[in-house]
């Protein structure tokens, strides 16, 4: 299990970065990618309701944004 706060923050940061790409449908798809990257020990952090909701919201917003505009700062 992750014990270092910096490592936990890293897992959350990766999840938010994935959401902002517009390539993920929802939290579940981000969760699968985080596990595939070998960071499954941080999933419990991502499953918190506020983080899960925020990731779903970002995914929804980015998927509705035209592809040419997705990679600009938000």
Secondary structure as UniProt FT lines:
FT   HELIX           5..20
FT   TURN            21..22
FT   HELIX           27..36
FT   TURN            37..38
FT   HELIX           40..42
FT   HELIX           43..46
FT   HELIX           49..64
FT   HELIX           67..69
FT   TURN            70..71
//
